Amino acid sequence: MCYIPRNMSPKNHRLLLLLLHRFLLMLFLFPSNDDNRPMMFFRSLIFFFLIIFFFFFTSNASSLKQTYVIHTATTTTKHVVTSLLDSLQTETIHEDDDFSIPEIHYIYENAMSGFSATLTDDQLETVKNTKGFISAYPDELLSLHTTYSHEFLGLEYGIGLWNETSLSSDVIIGLVDTGISPEHVTFRDTHMTPVPSRWRGSCDHGTNFSSSSCNKKIIGASAFYKGYESIVGKINETTDFRSARDAQGHGTHTASTAAGDMVPKASYFGQGRGLATGMRFTSRIAAYKACWALGCANTDVIAAIDKAISDGVDVISLSLGGSSRPFYVDPIAIAGFGAMQKNIFVSCSAGNSGPIASTVSNGAPWLMTVAASYTDRTFPAIVLIGNRKRIVGSSLYKGKSLKNLSLAFNTTAGGGRRGGAEYCVRDSLKRELVEGKIVICLRGASGRTAKGEEVKRSGGAAMLLVSTEAEGEELLADPHVLPAVSIGASDGKTLLSYLSGAANATASLRFRGTAYGATAPIVAAFSSRGPSVAGPEISKPDIAAPGLNILAGWSPFSGPSLLRSDPRRVQFNIISGTSMACPHVSGIAALIKSVHGDWSPAMIKSAIMTTARITDNRNRPIGDMGVGRDSAATAFALGAGQVEPTRAVDPGLVYDTSTVDYLNYLCSLNYTSERILLFSGTRYTCPTTGGVVLSPGDLNYPSFAVNFVNGATTARYKRAVTNVGSPACEYMAHVEEPRGVKVRVEPQVLKFQKVRERLSYTVTFVPEASTNSSSSSFGALVWICDKYKVRSPIAVTWE
């Protein structure tokens, strides 16, 4: 019997039958050499089955489904979707194929205008040919960018931003993440006032989560998984929950960092013991679970942002992202624009792909892009190797010292056909070689805690985790399942050099617990770097905040190492990432919002950026661990500097930016009207009066990104600042010129007579003839009046 694919079109049916007819004629009617007939039959048979396979694949390609984000040109999206469904379902009924029924997952009305759906290729073509369609792109998975920090940032109860007045007003922070653990002590609602009447959200029922799981602290909770399940398959509820309950810990960690209540004596097995609190610990929390075991689907993230806008949040915190891409195909950029239009501050993590240049994500100018930095808290461990050399590393282990144990690495630890013993990947180590020894593992090829799991499974007594050149001297304190010490690349070379020349190499490990007073802040090596690929006209990241070895709340359904084999359960965990830096800024934005309720998101961003600190606790320029501890961080690593919440509440001047300003910026990027429509929601006409040419550099942003392309000899940018400080203040311009560039500011004095007065100025950048091309240099423009120093970083790039 010949199988004909069920979904093949009549045209392809006829073509396949014609080819079958020709095949039979060739075999049985045409004369051929008898000796060659068996081989000819075999080859022809293979050829025919290849034809069948080709037709089966291509005919079914139109019926294979994929999930899309679909943008429409109208705000009445539901009507458009209904019309589309009617036409699509009519076609489906004619085809008599249940598989082809379109699936509508979400209707987007706030973050953007459109919907998400799982469609066949033919159905997508029908959508594209429907009036009101703007664009569509496939859904994909984004990744998560995975206590004491409040004190390091200068927040103290009863003083400044943590006084009763600023803490009493209701500010709602929406977090799009892996959910929340509602019973956690950090989310108790003791002494909190009733839920604000303006709140329009809900506490949605789901697996292991009910409406009673919310309280006056967690006032909203929802889960979004339709997009994720369309890509990955149905969620396994033995390891996760189809509800807002957090099974991983990441969402609980970020929520408690932004808005968790004060918890004294919090620690990770005694490490980092102290007061754990969110940046704005009296804020309300709305948890939007859109991230699952393998990532976060774009369609779900948009749906979460859409609901957060509708619910009435003041701040949206996004510790997730993908690769940098043009804004018109970046769902977070588009949805974030919708939030900004509703006066919602959006904070995003910069990504964990540093120190490689141009890896920063979430780079749209209406988003706050947050880099990760160190605090001065460390978890030191001492490695004494057999030649009496002393190496200082980092460890969360707090047990007894290990003395004079043999070292094992690579071929002396495992190997074989599979290889990978130098990285301690799964099944690479041999018990007979590593049992009772300290195993050296290089970073890379597998997760850091997974390496420790392999060492422990193979009988190793401890692990030394060595950074490669790419990670530099970064010392991450991970919650390993065995005694483990992280050491930097240079110390790793010392260790491996000793190992190669010693007949019986040994080492001893001493664990020192928690220490304070290290040089900080320093930009973390893993923190993604600028310049932005999507928008090089805007210097990104914007700001840095604590993101290394951060102690915060954790889910009881996940071990601290995130390994399934880890039976340990903790209330607080220590992890690192720009994911941890982002909620710090989200909470600080909520603090500023509580004091200045009428400020726009751009004003809050400006206040945070222009008041940032640029020196460490030794009064030296903030360093960059990706380049070297003693190397000064540039604006492409640090942004405007380390966030300083107590100064940000009173910045003196702010750079305010309106929706129209952002749309004109998109015009300056030569976006088509259809692409601008993705953001504006309604038709927007780019200004053309008077022959004015819009420049991306004229966006009223608190920093300057100057790109000299193709031998350009000058760049002139416009800015306007609004007085929010002393009513009468005369600001003088002070310029720190970037290397190889002359900077001229006109006027050099701004005289303000009242609060909310707005004055403009221009900055002209002229490169020196001798400047080397294909390089960057950095400086700053600072407006100074009395106690106010309003600083804007300058990043100059030659291309």
N, C-alpha and C positions, 0 to 999 in steps of 0.2 A: 504494500500500500504506500502511496506517495503522500507525504504530509505537506499540506499547503498552509502556511501561516494564517491564522484566523483573522488578523487585523490587516492583511495585505489588501491594498486597493485593487479594484477590478483591473485597472491598467497593468499593474504589476503581475496580477494573476495571469493575464493573457501573455505577457512577455515571458514569464517563467514556463508556461506550457509550450510556447514556441521553441524555447531553448531545449526543453525536454524532447520535443519532436525531432529537432535537428540532431540531438545527441543520439537518438535511436537510429535515425537514418545513417549516421556516420558509422555506427557500429555494425549494422546488419545489412545494409544495402550496398555500401561502397566496397569495391574490391580492395583487398589488402594482402600483404605477405603473411602466410599462416604463422611463420615463426615469430612475427612481431605482434600478432593479434592479442595474446595475453597481456603483454606489456602495454599495448595501446588501450586495451579495455581497462586496465588498472589506472593508467594515467587519466583516461577519460572519466572514469568513475570519480576519481579525486576531484577533477575539474568540475564535474557536475555537482558534487556535494559542496564544493566551494561556492558555486553559483547559488545553491539553496541557502547556504549560510549567509551569503551576502544579501540576498533578498529578504531573508528572515530578519536580519539585523537592521537593514535600511528601512524595511516596511514597518518594523516595530519601533524604529527611532521616533516616528511621529507620535506613537502612543506611549512611549516611555515618559514618565512624569518627572518634572523638576519644579522646585519651589522658587518663586520669583517675588521680588519687591517691585510693585507696579505703581508708578506715579501718574496721577490724573490731573487735569487742568482745572478741575472744578472743586469747590468746597462741598458740593452735594455728592460726595463720593458714593454714598449708599445707593442713590438712584442710578449712578453709572454702573456700579457693580451688579445691581439687579437686572439692568438691561443686558449686560454682558452675559450673566448667568442664563437668562432666558434664551438668548441666541445659542449659547454653547450647549445647553442641555437639550435644546431642540435637535441640534446636530447629533448629539450623543444618542438620543433615543432612536434616531434613524439608523445609526450604526449598530444598535443593539449590543453595546459593549459597556458593562458596568465599570471596567477598569478606566475608561476615559472620562468618567464624571469628574468635572473640575471640583477642587476643594478650596473653598475660601477660608482662610485662617483668621485674618484680622482686617478690620476696617480702620484706617488711620484718618483721624479728623483734626488732631491738635498738633502733633509733631510735624505732620506733613499731610498732604492730600493724596490719598491713594489706598491701596490695600495689598495684601499678600495672598498668594494662591499657588496651589500645586496644579500645574497644567501640562498638557502635552505640547509638542511643538506646533501642531495645527491649531490648538486652542490659543496658544500665545500669538500666533499670526492673526487670529480673529480679533484678539484684544488690541493688537497693534493697529489694526485697520478700523478700530472703533473711534468715533468722534470723542475727543476729550483725553485720549491717551497721550502721554508725554514721553515716558521712558520706562524700561524694565531691565532688571539685571538679576542674575541668579542669586539665591540666598547662599550664604556661606557661614562657617563658624569663625567667630572671633575668639581670642584667647584672653584669659584673666592675666593681668600684669602683676602676678604674684612674685600709757603708763608714764613712763618717765619723760616722754617727749614734750608733754605740756610744760613741765618745769624747765626743760632745756630751751623752750621757745619763750620763756619769760611770763607764763600765765600763772597767777597766784590768786587763790581764793580770797574774795573780799577787796581786791585791788584791781584797778584798771578795768579791763574788759570782763573780768569775773566779779563785778560788783552786782548788788542786788537788782539795780535798775536794768542793766543790760541782760541779765539772766532771766528776768521775769517775763519778758515779752515772748509770745509764741512764734517760733520759727520752725518750719517743717522741712526736714531733710529727706529726700527720696533717694534710696540707694538701689541701683540696678546691679544685682550680683547673684550669689548662689543661695539667697534666702536669709533666714534669721533663726536663731534659737530663742524662742520667746521666754522660756523659763530661766534664762541666764540671769544671774544676779545684776549684771550691768544694765539690764533693761527693766528693772523694777520701777514702779511708778509711785513710790512713796512720796508724799507731799506734793505731788503734781496736781495742777488744777485740771478742771474738766477739759475734754477735747474741744478745741476751738470750733465755734459754730460755722466758720467758713470752710471747714474740712468737708469735702465731698466724696472721699474715698470709701473703701470697704475693706473688711477683713474676710477674705474668701475662704470657704471651707475646702479642704482637700485631705489627702492622705496624712494622717497623724497631725492634722492642723484644723482647728475650728475657729469660729468667730470669738470664742472665749479665750483664744490664745493671745489676742490683742489686749491692750490695756491703755492707760493714759499716756504711756511712753511710746509703745508701738501702736500707732493709731490706724495703720493700714498694712495689708499684706496680700499680695497676689502672685500667682505663678503663671508663666508663659512658656509653653513647651511645644506648641504645634509645629513651629518651624524646625526646632531641634529634632523632633520625632520624624519629620518628613525627610530629614537628612540621615539621621543615625538609626532610626527605628524606635520602637516603643521603649520608654524608660524602664529599666529593671528596678522595680520597687522593693527588691530585697536589699539594694544598695543605695537607693535614693527615693525621694518622695515626690509625687505629682502634686505638690503643694508648695507653699512658701517656706516650709521647714527646711533648714539648712542641714544637709548631710555631709558637707565637705569642710566647713569651717571658715572659708574665705569671706563669705558674706557677713557672718557674725563678727569676724575680726574687723572688717572695714566699718561696719555699723557702730561698733563699740568705740572705734578710734574717732569717728566723727562726732558721735552724740551719746556715747555710753555714760551711765551714771558713775559717780565716784565710788570706787571699791578699794578700801584700804588693805594693805598687806597682800596684794595680788602678786603672784609669781608663777614662774614655770619651774616646778620642782625646786623651789627655793631660789632660783635665779631671777635677778631683776626685781627683787621684792620691793614693793612700795605702793604708792597710790596710783591705781589705774583709773583713767577718766577720759572721756571724750573731750574734744576741743571745745564743743559747746554742749556741755553735759545736761542742760535743761531742755534741749531741743526735742521735738517730737520726731519719731522715725516712721517712715513708710517704706516697707521692704517690697521690692519688685524682683521676684526670682526669675531670671531669664538665662542663667548660666547653669550648666549641668556638667556631668563627668568629663565630657569631651570638648566642652566649650560653650559658646553663646551664639545662637543663630541670629543673624541680622534682623530677620523678621520678628523674632521674639523681643529683641532689644528695642526695636522701634515701637512695638506694641507697649512695652513697659514704659518708655518715655512718653508715649501718647497718653497713657492712663495717668501717669504722674502729673502731666500738665492739666488734665481734666480734673484730677483730684484736688489740686490746689497747693502743690508743694512750692517752697521758696527756693530750694537748692536741689540740684540733681547731681549725684556723685557716681561717676562711671570709672571703675578700676578695671577697664578692659579695652580692647582695641584690636585692630588688624594692621596690615601694612599701609604705608602712606599711599594715597591715591588722590586723583583730582576730586575736588569737593563735590562735583555733581554726580559722582558715583560712590560717594562716601555716606553711608546711612547715618552714621553718628553726626557728621557735619550737617546733614540735612535736618535730622530730627532735633539736633541741638539748636539750629537756627529757629525752629518752631518754638522751642522753649524760651530762647532769648526774646523772641517777639512778645511772649507773655510775661516778660520781666522776671524770668527765672534764671538764676546763676547756674552755669553748668561747669563742673570741674571734672577733668579727665586725666588719667595717668598717661605719661609720655611714652611708656613702653620699656621693655627690659632687653633691648638689643644692643646696648652700648658695650664698649666704647666706640663702636663703628660709627663713622660720620653719616649723616643724612638718614638716620633710622627712626627719628622721632615720628610718632603717630598722633592722631587727634590734633592736627595742626591748624584747624580753622580758626580765624581770628576771633570769633565770637565764643570760642571755648577757652577755658583756662587750662593750660597744658602744664602738668606738674612733673618735675624731675625728682629723683630720690637722692637724699644726702644722709650723712652719718650724724648721730648724736655723740656726745663724749662718753657714753656708757659702753663698756666692752666686756667681753667674757674671756679673759686671757687664759691660755694654757701654755705650759713650758715643755718643749721637746728637747731632751738632752741626748745627743747621739754619742756613739761610742768614742769618738775622737774628742770628746769634751766640748764640742761646740753647742751653743745654746740657741734654740729657735723659739720665737714667740708666735704662737698661733691663737686660734679662737675655738672655744668649745662650750657647749651647754651642759656637758657631763659634770656632775658634782660628787663623784664618788672618790674612792681611794686612789692614790697614785699607783702607776704601773711601773715596775722597776726592771731594767735590764732584760727586756724581752727581745727575741730575735726579730729581725725585719725580713719581710718577704715582698717581692715586687716582680711583676711581669713573669718571666720564665721560672723564677724561683717560687712563684705563687700559683701558677697554673699554666695555661696555654693550650697546646694541642691544636687540632684542626680548626676549631671554632675561633681560637684566638681571643683577644679582648681582655686578657688578664691584667694588662697595665691600666685598663679603665674599670676593672672589676665589674664587667657586665654580667648578666645572669648566666650561671653555669660555666663561667670561665675559670673559677678557682678550684683547686684540688685540696680536699681536706687533709690528705697526707702531707701536703706542703705548707699549709698555712695554720694548722691547728695550734692554738696557744701563742700565735705570733702577732706582731703588729704588721698589718698589711698596708702597703702604700698604693693608693689609687689616684690616678690622674683624673681631673675633671673632664667632662665631655662623654659622649656616646650613650650615657644613661643618666637618670636622675641622681642627685647627690645622696639623698637618703636611700635610694635603691642600691647604691654601691655598698653602703653600710649593711644593708639587709643581706647582700650576697656574702660579705665578709663574715657576718655572724652565722649565716646558714652553713658556711663552709668550716666553721669552728675557729675563726680568727678571734683573737682577744681584743683587738682594737684596730682603728683605721686612721691613717694619715691621709687627708684629702689635699692633694697638691694642685694649686692653680696653674694653668698654662700661661703662656705669654699674653694671650688674649684677655684673660681675667686679671692679669697683673698681680698686685699685692692685696687684692680684696680678701677680707677675712669674714666669711659668712658663718654665723653661729646657727647651725641647723639642728633640729630635734632628732638626732640619730637614735637608732635602736641599740647602740653599743657605744662604748667610749670612743670618741672620734675627735680629731683635731684638724681644723682647716689651716693651711699654711700658704703663704704667698709664693709667687713664681720664683723670685730670687732665692728665697729660703729652700724652695723645692729643688733648685739646682744644687745648692749646697748639700742637701740630703742625698740626692741621687749620685753626686760625685763621691761622697763618702761611701755609699753603698757599693759603687763599682770597684772601689779599691780595697774593700775590707773583706777578709776571709769569713769572719763571723760577725756581721754587722748587727748591732743592738741599739736600742733606744729606751729611754725612760720618759714617762709622761706624768706631769704634775698639773692638776686642775685648780685654778685660783679663784673660781667663782665669779662674782660681779665686781667690776672696778669702774671708777669714774675719773674724769679729768683728762681723757685723751684729747688730742687736737681735733677740733670739730668747729663747724661743720666741714665736711669734705664731700664732694659729689661722688656718688657710688659709681664704680666702673660699669656696672650692668645698666645704668640709666641711659636710655636712648638719647642720641645726640642730633642736633641740627647740623646744617640748615635743613629746613623742611623741603622735601621734594615736591609736595603738593602746592605749597605757597611760599617760595623763597623770598617773596617781598615782605614777609612777616617773620621776625626773628623768633624762633621757637627752640626749646621750651620757654615758658613764661616765668616760671618760679621754681624753686627747689624747697622741699620739705622733708622731714625725717622719713626714711624708707628702709633703713637697714636695721635688722635685729629688733623689730618692734613688738612689744608685748601688748596683746589685746585679747578680747574674748574669743572662745573657740566652741565648736559644736561638740556635744557629747557623743555624736554618732561617727566621729572620725578620730583616728589616732593622730597625734601631733605630727608624725612623719608623713601622713597621708598614705601610708602603706597598709594594704589589707591585712598583712601579717602582724601589724602593730596593735597589741591588745591594750595599750595604755590609753587612758582618758584624762584630759586636763580641762580645767576651767579657762585657763589662759595659755596662749601659745606665743612663741617668738618666731616670726617669719620676716622675710624681706621682699622688697619689690617696689616699683612705682605704684603698685596697687595700694601699698601702705602709705605712701606719700600723699596720694590723691585725697583720701578722706580727712587728712589733717587740714588741707586747704578748704575742703567742703565745710568742715566745722568752723574754721576761722571766718569764712564768708558768712556763715550763719551768725557768728558773733557780730560782725560788722553790720549785717542786715538788721540785727536787733537794736543797734544804736542809730542807724541811718535807714529807717524803713522806706524812705522815698528815693533812695539811690538806685540807679539802674545797674544791671549786671556789669556794664562796662566801667562804671564809676567804682564799683567794688574791686574789680580786677585791677584798675589803675592804682587804687589805694594800696593794694597788696604789692604790686610790682614796684612802684616808685619809692616805697619805704623799706624795701628789702635790704638786708645787711649783706655786705660784700667782703667782710673780714671775719676771721675765725676767732676762737677764744684766746688766741695768742696775739691778736691784733695784726695778723698777716692776711694777705689775700686768701680767700677760700680756695683750697686745693682741689685737684681732680685726681681721684684714685685710678682712673683709666689711663692717665698719662704718667703719673708719679705723684706721690704724696706731697712733694714740695713744689709741684708745678701748679701755677695759678689756673683756676678754671675759667673758661671763656663763656660768653653768653650762649654759645651753642651747647654747653653742658649745664650751666648754672641758671640760665635765663637771666632775670633781673637780679637774682641773688637768693639768699635764704629768707623765707617768710618771717616777718617780725610783727606778730599780731598787735602788740601794744602800740606800735607806731602807725600801723595801717588804719586804725580807727580815726586818726587825726593827721591826714596826709598833707594838708595845706592846699594843694591843687590836684585836680583830677582831669584825666582825658576822657570825656564822655563821647560815646559813639552811638548813633541811632541806627534803626533798621535801614533807613534810607542810605546812611553812610556805608553800611555793609553791602547794600545792593549796588551802590555806585562802585564799590571795590570790585564786585563781580563783573560789573560793566567794564572796568579797567582791565580785567583779565580776558576781555574779548569773548565773554560768554554769550551764546546765542540767547534770544528771548525765551526759547523753550527751556534752556538750562537754568536761566534766572527764575523762570516760573516754578521750578522745583522748590525754590526757597521762598519766594514771595507769596505763592498761592494764588495770586492774581497777576494780571498782565502789568509789567513795569516797563516804562520807557526810559532808556538811558538818556541822560541829559546831553544835548548837542548844541544848545544855544550859544551863540557868540564864538563858535569854533573852539570851545574849550576841550582840551584833550585830558581825559582822566588818567591819573597815574596811580598805580597800586601803592606807591610809597606815600601817597597823600591820605591814606586811611588814618584817622585820628587815633593812633595806637600809642601806648606808653613806651614803645621802644622803636629803634630805627634799624632796618635792614637795607643796606645800600649795596646794590649789585652793579659793578662796572662791567658791562658786556660789550665785546667787540670794540674795545678801545675807547669807550665813552669817556668824555673829559669832564663831565660835571653831572651832579644830581641835586635837585632842589625839591625839598619836601615841605609841606605845609602842616601846621599843627595848631590846635586851639585848646587852651586849658581853662577850667572853671574853678573859681575860688570857693573853697569850702572851709577855709581856715579863718584867720583873723580878717575882719572886714576891710581894714586898710593895711595893705602890705605891699612893699616894693621889692619885687623879685629880680635878682641879678643873674644873668646867665654865666655859668662856669663850664668850660669845655675841657674834657680830657680827650685830646685828639688821638684817633687811631693812628697807628704807624703808617706812614706813607700817605696821609690824607690831611688836607687843610679844611677846617670847619669854620663856617661863618654863620652867626645867628643874628637875625634882624627882626625886631629890635633886640637889643641886649638887656633892656630893662622893661619889665611889665609892672605897671602901677595899677593895683586894684583898689577900688574905693568902697566896695560892698561885697557881701556874700552872694554867691551864685553869679557874679559878673564873669563874663567870658571874654578872653582876649586871645588874639592870634599871633603867630610868629612863623617865620620861615627859617629853614636850615639849608645851607648850601655846602655840598661836599665836593671837593676838587682833589683828584689824585695827583700825587707828585710823579713827575716823569720817570724817576728812577725806580719806582715801585715794582717789585717782582710780581708777575702775573701768576694766576692759579694759586692764590693764597688768600688768607683772611687776616684781618686785624680788628682790634676792638678798642672801644673807648666809651665815653658817656657824656651826656649833657645833663647838668644839674642846675635847677633853678633854686636860688637860696634867698630866703627872707627870714631873719631872726632864727627861730628854732626849726624852721621848715627847710628840708633839703629834698627836693623832688627830683629824683634821679631816673634818667632813661638810658638804658644801655644802647650802644651803637655797635653794629656788626657790619663790617665792610668786606665784600668778597669780590675778587677779580676773576673773571671767567674768560 
